[in-house]
């Protein structure tokens, strides 16, 4: 064997070397000549310009440096994308640059240097080169290239926004039409006001070039572009806007009421049932077109223990002794002496005057009354909660077992009266009550209790008499409020803090108000205290039982039938009015009026002329302007037939029908046009005229793709925007 190895040693060495060459060189050759993933065409723009992963990688590197440069001094305003998706950012910046180049935009070397000099605080190109190597491991020329990219992108943004900023602010004057539109736009100013305030605070510390860049960033933010419109304003747009907004109309309006037809219509049980089912899930006042609704609102049944402040006062006033008065005087001697001296009197040596004694006695009685009242209410609440001690918690609430019977309030009232000598009132509201029910009795009490004896109390402003809620009972409960937040009334508390009307994890759930357990201690305006308890709670749901509201639904059905009968006469009424007899309709009209000098501008501002019996004249005016536009496009009002000037407007919410005649159309005069055309608000409105409210952002990636005729190459799609290792691996597998 050894002889064989010695004999063929050279041949074996040669074969081994050839094998090594194959192992190392063949893969490299395959890699050299095989298609490389980085150079694959991922997409094309403008028909033939290719985008490869290699190009995107370079753009990603540029963006990394641009972000570190912070060319915009305030974070969030930068043109440089930073979405967290490197692939998407690279596509955006590349398409933005190509779109700008396609539109012939550019920036000079000098402009780029000035921008970088203001950011990096350098004086010449040598310093720029040194700073580039120190901070970015690059040369100054590379940073100059990035500065030009940024300036070109800013020009593109101004171009697509139609806003020309050569100098954003000149003294106190608005410098350009674009800024005029901006300042005239309330929405835009509301959006950028915080940023402008921030700019004013830090502008003094910034070089002029950086101030300019910061202002440009603020004024060109996406919300501003949306508010000011993305188009340049033409003279034709302004003229069209002003004629549309300021042309004046004169109208004659006659309103007929369906009530006059009510006696001639009838409804059977089938129609009543059908109307009930149609609006069973609509809240009252919301069902279209009549504003009907039978949905059951949130509602509760309530009970409460009321501790009248007068009863508590009677129980404690005999406890105030002369020794108590003297002690209070001694503890507050300085205050009494100063008050007496201010009135010109001489402080006594060691005792209060008769007037001071009376005042001290009233104060002590009031203080002890409030203390006793709080003690009674707290005792009542603790005893009602004692039943549930040890029950398992369900978030902020307790899990009550089936068949749980809370302690009767009458029993608790008897126990407390025996212990403290104060008779508490038991209030039980057996009927279902809603938010509206709770609020209305309070108003009723305040309005009609004026002649009843009131409760006198002392306050910082002197004695006052409270006549509200002295009735006690249901009215008193409904007029109460919550001590820890007097802005929350009982209706808001019950409907806004009670389970099941709120989410169990909401902040309001901390109050833990639930059926069967006592809620917060409430006070009314006289100072009486209440311990409230819900006995039942029913969340809002569609109405299922016609019985309780059958009479109401029947009356609604009669109103609807009468209205439909009136609408059935619409054509005949219009024909009668068009024959020159609109005045005849006025004799039987519910309302009649001549409206003059109406404009769309007033309609847009909500300045609507009122009419008797009509909730809103907006439907009448909107249709009138549409008819006026048709007449103006034809022979005009004077040349139009009477039939073309008369029309009907249905007002189902009021069960009424309006017959309207266009009497006059007065176009905007030349002098008025010249006066209005230069107003910034006109420019702002003209920029938005005819554009949808949700017009796309012209600086979005989607808009840039559309502008550059972006097309994905085969094998690629939106899911490859992110780029990254997975996409490169996929390319290699292909």
Helices and strands as residue ranges (DSSP letters): H 2-7, H 9-33, G 37-39, E 41-45, E 49-52, H 53-69, H 86-102, H 109-120, H 125-136, H 140-161, E 169-170, E 173-174, H 177-184, H 186-202, G 203-205, H 208-219, H 222-228, H 235-246, E 248-257, G 258-264, H 269-278, E 299-307, H 309-317, H 322-331, H 333-342, H 354-386, E 393-394, E 397-398, H 409-420, E 425-434, H 435-448, E 455-457, E 464-466, H 473-478, E 481-482, E 485-489, H 490-497, G 507-511, E 518-523, E 529-538, G 547-549, H 550-568, H 570-576, I 577-581, H 582-586, E 591-598, H 600-604, H 618-633, H 636-639, H 642-645, E 646-651, G 652-654, E 656-666, H 670-677, H 680-688, H 701-707, E 711-712, G 718-720, H 725-733
